[in-house]
Amino acid sequence: MSLRIVVTVKYVPDATGDRHFADDLTVDRDDVDGLLSELDEYAVEQALQIAENADDAEVTVLTVGPEDAKDALRKALSMGADKAIHVEDDDLHGTDAIGTSLVLAKAVEKAGYDLVISGMASTDGTMGVVPALVAERLGVPQVTLLSEVSVEDGTVKGRRDGDAASEQLEAQLPAVVSVTDQSGEARYPSFKGIMAAKKKPVQSWDLSDLDIDAEEVGLDGAFTKVEAATERPARTAGTIVKDEGEGGKQLAEFLASQKFI
Ligand SMILES: Cc1cc2nc3c(=O)[nH]c(=O)nc-3n(C[C@H](O)[C@H](O)[C@H](O)COP(=O)(O)OP(=O)(O)OC[C@H]3O[C@@H](n4cnc5c(N)ncnc54)[C@H](O)[C@@H]3O)c2cc1C
């Protein structure tokens, strides 16, 4: 039996770019450069390693996002994923984490899966909740924040490193896992991989393909609402201490004035 691995990947605004809110207080994703969320590259990497160690496996990457989100899928395909699914619909604009988990769960079910792998968090919303929400909706176990993961005889196993201890965890498939940025370097796409990705299938689904009503997602279906957004004040240059013999004393006085000491 082929091991069906689905990796959820998010398309996020480039953190080095000019990120701002649109008039409706959602993040403006239209005129900004975006990319595959860096923390999801680790999820793609672990999926590829599990597939390489399995007799027969298939890696599908899945994203919910605007048209440009295809770039995130293309990156994951060029790393080595086999195929991709893009859920795109104008009614998804402003969808919150609960709505995103609904769309992902329905898409994963429709695609067919044994293991869902996600990043520990996205690099824009950074909530770190979607994998758990998806597992709840699918009614399967979740093993999150793994720094090491493997699949053996229908069981996913992994190690989660905490501050005080490391846990060895396992769950029967089907299951949902998330991996951390400590799970191992993500491979760079090779030129061969980039060329091969151009020919790999990308399925496009909208809400009707997933039997989801527009009211359940988007700004109208959101459980949270951004009331207001104010730009953070530009960073000031800060206090510069020129050490002409009294640098240490000046620094101590500054720290004391800021009540740091
Ligand atoms: C600055 C900011 C603040 C926000 N605040 C809130 C809020 O307070 N409450 C709220 O409900 N929503 C909020 N959102 C919206 C939320 O980001 C989106 O709904 C998002 O799709 C899910 O949340 P997340 O990015 O934090 O995901 P996380 O829970 O951090 O994501 C974990 C993993 O889930 C997968 N994943 C997440 N989104 C997608 C996707 N679209 N496609 C495929 N895989 C995905 C990825 O593998 C990712 O690594 C916010 C968005 C932004 C940009």
The ligand as a Gaussian input file, in Angstrom:
#p B3LYP/6-31G(d) Opt

LIG

0 1
 C       -0.560000      39.065000      11.487000
 C       -1.715000      38.069000      11.436000
 C       -2.487000      37.881000      12.581000
 C       -3.546000      36.947000      12.543000
 N       -4.262000      36.754000      13.690000
 C       -5.238000      35.828000      13.687000
 C       -5.964000      35.534000      14.889000
 O       -5.711000      36.134000      15.944000
 N       -6.915000      34.569000      14.849000
 C       -7.184000      33.855000      13.713000
 O       -8.019000      32.954000      13.750000
 N       -6.523000      34.106000      12.555000
 C       -5.573000      35.069000      12.527000
 N       -4.878000      35.313000      11.372000
 C       -5.260000      34.595000      10.146000
 C       -4.491000      33.283000      10.090000
 O       -3.161000      33.590000       9.925000
 C       -4.901000      32.485000       8.891000
 O       -6.169000      32.049000       9.047000
 C       -3.978000      31.284000       8.671000
 O       -4.336000      30.631000       7.526000
 C       -3.900000      30.318000       9.820000
 O       -3.207000      30.830000      10.868000
 P       -1.602000      30.844000      10.975000
 O       -0.999000      31.382000       9.752000
 O       -1.258000      31.502000      12.238000
 O       -1.278000      29.293000      11.030000
 P       -0.444000      28.417000      12.043000
 O       -1.364000      27.772000      13.015000
 O        0.725000      29.160000      12.595000
 O        0.094000      27.348000      10.946000
 C        0.649000      26.182000      11.280000
 C        0.800000      25.375000       9.999000
 O       -0.493000      25.172000       9.388000
 C       -0.382000      25.163000       7.970000
 N       -1.156000      26.274000       7.394000
 C       -1.582000      27.426000       7.990000
 N       -2.261000      28.205000       7.098000
 C       -2.247000      27.512000       5.908000
 C       -2.752000      27.758000       4.597000
 N       -3.423000      28.890000       4.317000
 N       -2.528000      26.839000       3.612000
 C       -1.870000      25.670000       3.889000
 N       -1.338000      25.370000       5.109000
 C       -1.539000      26.280000       6.104000
 C        1.116000      25.341000       7.654000
 O        1.736000      24.096000       7.539000
 C        1.633000      26.044000       8.903000
 O        2.990000      25.811000       9.132000
 C       -3.831000      36.230000      11.353000
 C       -3.046000      36.444000      10.208000
 C       -2.009000      37.345000      10.256000
 C       -1.155000      37.517000       9.042000

